[in-house]
Amino acid sequence: MTHPVSRFFKIEAAAGLLLLFFTLLALILANSPLSDQFENIWKMPLGVNFNEYSFERTLHDWINDALMTLFFFLIALELKREIVLGDFSQPRLAMLSISAAAGGMLVPALIYSFFQYGELGQHGWGTVMATDTAFVIGGLALLGKRIPRTLRVFMLSLAVVDDIGAILVVALGYGSQLNFSYVALSLFGFVVIRLMALAGIRSIGLFFGVGGVIWLCVDASGIHATVAGVILGLMTPTNKWVSDERLHKIVDCIVPFPPGEQGSGDTHARQVLKTAEAAAREALSPVERLEIMLHPWVSFAIMPLFAFANAGIDFANMTFSTSISLAVFLGFLLGKPIGIFLFSWLAVRLRIAILPNDLNWPLVFSAGILAGIGFTMAIFIANLAFEPELIASAKLGILLASLSSGILGISLLFFLTRTNHAECKGTDMKHNIFKDY
């Protein structure tokens, strides 16, 4: 496994535990004597007022619209890196994950629509299309070395494509009426970003500044603001400014500081060190640099904060629609594994995709069950798709489906990989025996 993918798995696995903690905490507070105070926190208005101009939102909206843009930006960076530098650079291997993600979005939406056709919740079909990357990777992490490497990469790729698909659903299915003036300004902003990249501008701060203006324009256009994050992530360059060979030559030029001149900023040695520092930074592509910089913040701050702000359900004061909860539950628990398995199988049969040697169809189906953990992405879409009085019913279905899918998926994968576990133990024993000699 390449280092970036390995690092991504480790961060997502740890983030899954943090997400679980804040989800439980939100549920506890929402059903405690502090429930009113807890709810009022997220309704607190924050913004800017200047003469007749007012740009104000609740804390809940800032989290869901602004901070989640960074999440989708990171997801788009990961997809771009995989397409250019990772496993997606092999077309037939990439098509396995893309096909699985397509099935994992389409079939759950069809099952949900079947149960909610003509009902109050029929507009909520997008809720069951998303997979929670952190929880899924966290579930795989619980199984350790029992899981084949290719299954981890398959599930990560599937989840990334799934999340991109989810934000397209948000843009197309749950956007408001378009303001074409702001759409044009948004497009102009993307052109400016492209010209900045072509001109060789490398300042991340400057790009984020222009990106912030684009976000405001997209938000005002009627398209959901998080779409800006996806587009900007996919536009991020993957080429390096300093090649590995050039970096090695620069590092070879570094000389020790002469005695007594450590405090001088004008010595040749100090200048070489500064050059080496810049070269080391530019030896990573912008995609890799941004992913390394943002991933811990998104995983350990933004996503837990999102869960804390959105997972709280006051069971005592809510009227639930069992039909919506059931449709969401079945969409995830049945639709995800059926869709992922069926579309993957068809892609392999039609020879547009290949199944890696250490993967088999029972593993793919079991992983499809695990993909039924929709949680954060599902709640994100539910907030857009449902009327306020129906959101609690959707969240209940999401929570029950995520819990059931997690338990069932991990249990099946544990059972199916018991042979792998025994072989790994045998290999480890041999390694330890030889090590002693």
N, C-alpha and C positions, 0 to 999 in steps of 0.2 A: 504494500500500500504506500502511495506517495505521502510525503510528509504533510502537505496541506490538508489532504483528506483525513489523515490520522488525527491531526490537530483539530479539525472540524468535529470529528466524532467525540473526542475527549471533552470539548467544550459543551457540545450539545447534550452529552450524557449527564454531565454535572448540572447543566441548566435544567434538565428534566426534573431533578430532585428539588431544585429551588422553585420551579413552577408548581410542583405538587404541594410544597409547603404553603405558598401564598394562596393557592386555590383553597386549601383547607381552612386557612386563616380567614379568607374572605367569607366562606360559608359560615364559619363560626360567628364572626362579627355580625353578619347579616341576620342571624337568628338569635342574637343576644340582646340584652337590654340596651346595648349601644348601637342598635341597628339604625336608628334615625340619624344619629351623629355620623355614623359611618357613611350613610347614603348622602348626607348633606356635604361631606367633604368633596365628593366628585361633582357636585353641582356648583361648586364655588366658581364664580366668573373670573377669568383672567384675560387681559388683553390691553390694547392701546386705544386711548381716546384723544383725538387731537382736533379741536374745533368741531367741524361737522363730520369728520372722519372717525369711524369707530370700527375697530377690528377686535372683537371680543368673543370668547368661547368659554365653555365650562372646562374645568380641569379634565373631566371625562372625555370631552371632545378633543382637547389638545393631545391626550394620550392616544386616542383611537385614530386621529387623522394625521397629526404631525409626527409623533414618535414612531408610529407604525410605518411611516414612510421610510424611515431608516431601516426597519426590518425588511421591507420589500426591496430596498436598495441593496442590502446585504445578500438577499436571496438571488437577486439578478446578477450580482458580482460572482456568486458561486456558480450559477448557471453559465455565465460567460467564460469563467475559468475552465469549467468542465468541457465546454464546447471546443475551446481552442487548445487547452493544455492537458486536459484530463481524459477520462474514459469516453466522453462524448465525441472525442476526435475520431473514434472508430465508429463509423456510421451504423453498422448493423448491431453493435452492442448498445449504442445510444438508443436505437429504435425499440429495444426491449423495454427500457424504462419509459420512453415516451408513449409507447403503446399501452403499457400498464397504467400509466397516469391517466391517459385518455379514458380507458375503461373504468378506472377508479373514480372518475368524475361523472361520466355519462350514466352508467348503470345506477348508482345511488340516486341521481337526480330523477331518473325515470321511475324508480321504486317510490320515491317520495311523492312525485307527481301523481302516481297511480292512487295512492291513499288520500291525497289532498285535492284531487281534481274537483273543482267547483266549491271547495271549502274556503274558509277564511284564510287559511295558511298556504294557499296554492302558490303564492308569490315567493315562498321561502325555499324553493328548490335548490338554490345555490348554497344553502347552509350545509348540505350533506356532501359537498364536493371536495372539501379541503381535508388535508392530513396535517397533523401537528408534528413538525420535524423533531422538535426537542424531546417530546414524549416517546415517539417511535424509536429514535436513536437511544434514548435512555432505557427503553425496554430491551433493545438488542444488547446493550451494555451489560444488563443483568445476566445474560447468558454467556458472556465472556468469550473464550476461545472455542466454545462449542459451535459458534456460528461461522460459516465460511466467509472469507473476506469478500467474495463477490456478492454475497447476499447483503452485506452492509453497504457496499457501493451501489447496488441495485436499489435498495430502499432509500438511500440518501438522494440518489438521482431522481427517483420517483417522487419523493417528497418535494424536492426543489421545483420540478416541472409542475407538480400539483399546485404548489403555492403560486407560481406564475399564472397558471390557469385560473386560480381562484380570484386573483386581482383583475384578470380580464373579465371574469364574470361580474365582479363589482362594477367595473367601468361600463360594461355593456348592459347589464341587467338591472343595476341599482343606482345609476347616475340620474341626475336631475336634468331639467331642460337646459340645452346648451346655449352659452353666450359665445357666439362665434368671434367676437372681438378679442376676448381673452384666449380663445383657442388659438387664434392667429398669433397673439403675443407669446403664448406658450411655445408654439412652433418656432417662432423667431428666437426664443431663448435657447432651444435645443440646437439651432443653427449656430448661435454664438458659442455654445459649449464645444461644438465640433470644430469651429474655426480656432478656438483657443488651443485645442489639442493639436491641430495641424500646425499652429504657430510655435509649438514647442513650450508653451506655458506649463510649468510643473507645480505651481503653488496650489496645494490642496485647499488652503483657506479661500483663495480666490474662486476656485471651482465651487466650493460649498456656498459662497456668497451668491454667485449667479444661480446656482441650483435652488437656493432659498427663494429668489425672485420668481423662478420658474414655478416653484411649488405654489406660491401665492396666485400666480396667473391660472394654473391648472385648477386650483381650489375655486377660484372665482368663475371658471368657465362652465361649471356644472358637472365636469368629470371628477370622479373621486380623486382627491389630492394624492393618494398613495400611488396612483399610476405614474406620477412624476418620478418616484423612486425607482420603479421598474425600468422605465425608459433610460434614465440616467445611468443606472447600473449596467444595462446592456450596451451603452455607448462608451463605457470606460475602456481605455486602451489596454491591451495585453502585451504590448511590445515593451522591451526594456530599452533604456537609453544607454546603458553600459553593459556590454557583453561580459560573459564570464572570463574570457581571455583578457580583455582590457582591464577588468578588475584585478586579476592576478598580477598583471604587469604593474599596476599602480601600487598594489600592496607590497610588491617586491622592492619598490623604491623607498619604502618607509625606513628611516634611520633613527637610531636612538637620539634623544635630546642630549646635546653636549652638556657637561657638568656646569652648573651655575646659570644656565640660560632657560630654565624651566618657566620663569615668569615672563619671558619676552614673547610678544606676539608676532615678531617679525623674523624669527629664525626660519631657515629653510626647512628644518625638520617639522616645525609647527605647521607651515604651509602645506607640506606633504600630507600631514595627518588630516588637515581639513579637507584636502582633495580626496583622500582615501575614505573619509567619512561620507562625503557627498557621493562618491562612486559606489560605496556599499549600499547606500540608500537607493540609488538609481539602478542598481543591479536587479532590483525587484520591479516587476511591472506594476503600474498603478492599480490594477485589479488586485494583485497579491498584497500590496501595501495597505490598501483600504480595507481589505478583508481582515488582515491581521490587526489593524487598528480598531475596527468597528465590532468585530465578532464578540469579544468579551463584553462590551458595553450593551450590545443588543441582547445577548443571551442572559446576562446576569443582572441587568437593570431594566431594560425596556420591556422584555417579555414578562418577567415577574410582576412588574408594575401594571402591565396590561391585564394579567390574570387577576391581580388584586382588585383592580377597578371594575372588572366585568364578571367575575365568577360568583359574586355574592348573590344568592337567591334567598329571599325571605319566604320560607315555605309556609309560615303561619298566615301571612297576609296576602297570598297570591291565589288566584283562581286558575287552575290548570286546565288546558284543553288536552285531554288524553289522546285525541286523534293526532294532534300535532306532535306530541311527545313520541307517540308510537311510530309515526311516519319518519321522524328524524332517527329514532332508534333503529328501525329496520333498514333505513337507507344506509346507515353506517355499517351495521353488523352484517347485513346480507349483501348490500350493494357493493361495498368495497372489495371483499374477497372474490365475489363472482366477477365483477368487472375487471379487476386486475388479472385474475387467472385467465379469463376468457380472451381478453384482448392480447395478452402475452402469448397465449397458445396459438391464436390465429396469426399473430405476427411471425412466429417461428414456422408455422405450417406454410405460410405464404412466402417464406424465405426472405422476408424483409428485415428479420432480426435473428439473432443467434442466442441460444441458451448456453451460458458458460458451463464447462465440464463439471465443476463442483456444485452446481445448482441442479435441483430436480423440481418437478411440478408440485409435489406435496409441500416442499419448502416455500415455493412461490405462493401457493394458496394460503399457507399459514401466515406468511408475511403480509398477505392481503388482508387477513383478519386483523393483524396488528395495525395496519394502516387505517382501520376504522376509528383510531384515536384521532378525532378531529379537533377537539377542544379549542385552543386559542383562535385558530383560523375560523373555525365554525362559529364561535361566539362573535368574532369580528363581523362576519357576514350576516349573522342573525340580527345584530343591532341595526343593520341597514335594511334587511328584508322584511322584518316584522313590525307590526304596530306595537306600541309600548305594552298594551294589555296582553299581547301574545308572546312576548320575548321570554317570559319566565317558563312557559311551556316548552319552547324551543331549547332553552338552556337545560331544562331537566332532561330532555331527550339526549342532548349532547353529553351531559355528564354520565348518564346511565350507559350510553353507547360506548363512550370512551373507556369507562371502567370495565365493561363486559368485554370489549375488544382487546383491551390490554391483558386481562387475565387469561382469556381463551387463547389469544395469539401467542403469548409467552409460554403457556402450558403446552400447546401443540409443538412449538419450536423446541422446547425442552425435551419432549418425548421423541421427536424426529431426529434430534442430534445426539441422542445418548450414545450411539456408536462412535461418533466423532470425538465425544468426550473421553471415551475409553481409550481410543487411539492416541489422543493427546497426552493422557496420563502415562501411557506406555512409552511414548516418545520422551516425555520429561524424565521418566525413571532411567531410561537408557542414557540420556544426557548427563544425569547426576552420577551414574555409575562410572561413565567414562571420565567425568570431571575429577572423580576421586583418584583416578590413576594417572 
